Amino acid sequence: MVSTLLVVVDGLRATDVQKMPFLTELAQRGVSYRQARSVAPSLTRPAAASLAGGAPPGVTGIAGNRLWADGHLIDTGRPDHLELLRSLRGDRLLPVPTLGEHLADHGRKLVAVGTGSNGCTLLLNPGAVDGHGAAIGARPFGHDAFYARPESVRRRLAGSLPQAGDGPFPELAWATDLIVDYVIPELAPDVLVLWSGELDDVQHGNGVDGPAGDDALSEIDRRLRRLIDRVREQAPHTDVIVTADHGFSNATHTVDVADIESLIPPSLADAVQLVENNGGLLVYARRRLRTTQIDAILDAIMSAEWSGPVFADGDVPGVLPPAGLWSARTAADGLLAYVSLTYHDRLGNPRIGHSVRGGARFAGGHGSTSAADMRIPLVLNGPSFRTAHESPLPADHLDIPPTICRLMGLPVPPSMSGRVLSEAGLLAPGNASALPEDRRVVAERGAADVTTAHFQHLAGRQYFLSADRHRS
Ligand SMILES: [Zn+2]
């Protein structure tokens, strides 16, 4: 019987919850976090992998929607690319045990159903390939083919795909029916994850704060009400956690990777692989580089007008240390730097660029270190949680898997680096009276060019809230 339902609404901003009457009610009757954050970079698949592994992108190695691995450009939205990545990594997609595998070790089951990319759905439960629970890409009417693992689940469903319903977001309606009519009665998961990809699609195309986004918020809210009502008809004691993978922002301009490449010193051009990731840019080394060469590359990027906060190991003015965002392990993957494309220009105007290769243009996006992209909603509602409690404490994706372990009465694997959100719980509101400690890390590139990163510390954890770069 389902005991925990985790719903991830792709691209839902915390400030947009007020436009969703059902989610607002769920928050008011449960616990909501004012300071919940995405992992950094604030991108879809890094968040999915961190929700599965309970570890930051520097540890999961899923640092972008697109990444570079051993000479291959990997689109982590595609299961075939993830299969390649798995083989490059010695037959393990993530280097840490996932929540789905941990549950399987204890005789429990996690099933992930997603209407985002099939790669995203697989990253929520990579062990499904080996028969641990299931991962079902409920996108039979969209541009992806139907996807399900393990093979037995795919075979069971492939012959009986229902028709698309009328109205907007037929996949989400289909996913709800699938969960109620098949997943719960036949697969009997203990933890069910639903990932809704619809809002993200709408906001990339139309931006935020417009009628298209607002219509999508209303529709998803209605769909969530139906899903959660129907799940609780079958399993009345289900604890529900609703969150997002990242926030969202309207793009002010586009940064073409080809233009960035022209900034790299010619002697190093073939040594660098730039991988565009929306409001973020990942810089990889294609070969072993000397420290002075890395610094020359970082200096070229820092000097560009579109460059916001840069996180890297390097002795270059203005660059922030990657500690807290990445682990040292990431350097071994060849990742030199994460460049956020958010900054304030000399007139004080906020700017968020979006990195592209070629002609693609997006009205909105995410992936930067801006508060708009980093901040996410986090709502916990159900018999295990307090009611009518708004928490001022920081929380992020890494805290969700350990919290689910605690809800299931299971130990938290040591590889999961988040904390149990005990202040949200009825039985042990342990951190309820603790106060986070603010910390700001500043890096200057001259007095008129200052990058500031904002962290909070609580219960042994460091939370990354946002970073911005101001030029004056
Ligand atoms: Zn997303």
Residues whose N, C-alpha, C, O or C-beta is under 5 A from the ligand:
A	BS01	ZN	D10 G11 L43 T44 D200 D245
